[in-house]
Amino acid sequence: MTETQQPLELKDFEGKLDQLIEQYHCVKIENSSLKSKQETLVREKTKLLEKTNLARTRVEAMITRLKAMERSS
């Protein structure tokens, strides 16, 4: 290997390493964003399940009252 090849190979390696570092930072930022979105979606899902259960309970109570009214008539 000549002396001129070594610096070129080193510069090429440094360039590739810089690209890899940049890609790492981009993926890290994207991962953080996705984790945040996932947490938000999990919270929304929990709220929706609570609302669904509350609605189911109310509907069941109404059905029970209607059946009771029907029997007393």
Secondary structure, DSSP 8 states (H G I E B T S, - for coil): --TTHHHHHHHHHHHHHHHHHHHHHHHHHHHHHHHHHHHHHHHHHHHHHHHHHHHHHHHHHHHHHHHHHHHH-
